[in-house]
């Protein structure tokens, strides 16, 4: 089965990327894999409590995931899977794509502020010519209705 890989983070544009991936998966019979990445710098200064912080980060991610997963299951009939990795986000996304050959498309949400589309979109789109799969970049300010219409 082909899967859409979408990144779960704390950004506002993440919501549109999740919606797009779920809608496309529902319309094409594909799956959704949600990847959340814990940056290593979260634990660097607190070596004594790193395991506790790591566990708390995983709990936050799992709670956040459950909100999206429930919506995907209830509204779209898609049962997403969660993958949690630690490290540099761009590096970990590429590692996950290589690790799971069923991933067919990477879906990223683009930020809408003056800083640009965001570090992941910037980094991965620069290297898109060498990626093993296509990237779909979903505008962060696209309406829910427009997303539904194009998927």
N, C-alpha and C positions, 0 to 999 in steps of 0.2 A: 504494500500500500504506500502511496506517496504521502508525504507529510509536509505540512507547512511548519517551519520553525519560526517562532516568534519570541522576542525577548521581553521578559517581565522585569520591569524596574519601577522606580518611583516617579518616572516622568509622566507628564500629562498626555503626551502623544502615544504612550504605551496603550492607552485605551483604544484608540483608533486602529492600531496595529492588531490588537487582540480581536476586535470586531471584524476586521477585514479577513484575518486568517480563519476565524470561525465560519464566517459567511461563505468564503470560497471553499472551505473544506466541506461544508454542508451541501453546497451545490455541485461539487465534483466527486463526492464519495471519498475524500481524502481524510487524513488524520491531522491533528494539531499536536505539536510538541512545544511546550513552553519551557524556555530556558531562562533561568535566573542565575546571575553571576555575583558571587560575593567577592568584592575587591580585596586583595591581600592587605592593603594598607589599613583596613579596619582593625586588624589584630596586631599590627607591627609594634605599637607602643605599649601593649598590654600583654606581654608574653605569659605572665602568670595566670591571667584569666582568659586566655585566647580560646580555650575549649568551651568555656561558658558563653563567651561572646559569639562564637561560631554556632553554638546550639540555639542561642536566641535569634540570630540572623536567620537560621533555617526555619525556626518557628514562625517568624514574621513572613518569610517567603511562602511557607505552606499555607498560612492564613490568607494571604493576598491571593495566592493561586486558587484557593477554594472558592473565592468570590467569582473569579473568571470561569472556573470549571463548572460551577453550578449553572451560571448563565449559559455556557456553551451546551451543557447537557440538556437543560430544560428548554431553551429557546431554539437551539440549532440541531440538537440530536448528535452532537459531537462530544466524544469523551476524550479530553486532552490528557496528555501525560506530562509530568513535571520532571525536569532534569535540573539539578543544582550543581554548579561548578564553582571553583574558586580560582581566581587569577585575574589577569588582564582581560577585560570584556571582549575585545576584538580577537585576541588569541584564543580564548575559550569558545567563542562562536565558531571559529574555523575548525578547532579541534572537534567540536560536536558534529559539525557537518561531515568531517572525515570519519568520525566514529560510527555514525548512523547513515548507512547508504540509502535508507528509505526517505531521507530528507530531500525534497525536490525544490523547495523555494524558501528563501529567507525573507521574512516580512519584518520591516523596521518602520517605526513611526518617526516622522521628521518634526523637529521642534519648529516653533513659529516665532520665536523671539528674535531680537536683533543679533544675537550671537551666532545665528545660523541654524542648520538642521540638527545639530548635536554631534558629539564626538564619534559615536558609533556610525552614524550615517556618513559622516565625512571620511572617516578612516576606511570603512568597507567599500564605499563607492569609489574611492581612489584606486582601490585594488580589485575592482569588480571584473576587470578583464582576465584576471588569473584565478578567480573563484570557480569552484567546480559546479556551482548552481547559480541560478539567477537571483537577483534581489528585487523585491517589490518594496518601494518606499511610499508609505501612506502619509499624506499631509496631516499634520496634527490638528488643523482647524477644519477639516472636512466634516460636514454634518453627517449625523447618523443616517438620515434619509438618503443622502448622496452616496454614502458607502453601500447601503442596501441596493440602490439603483445600479451601481456599477459592478456588483458582484454577482 
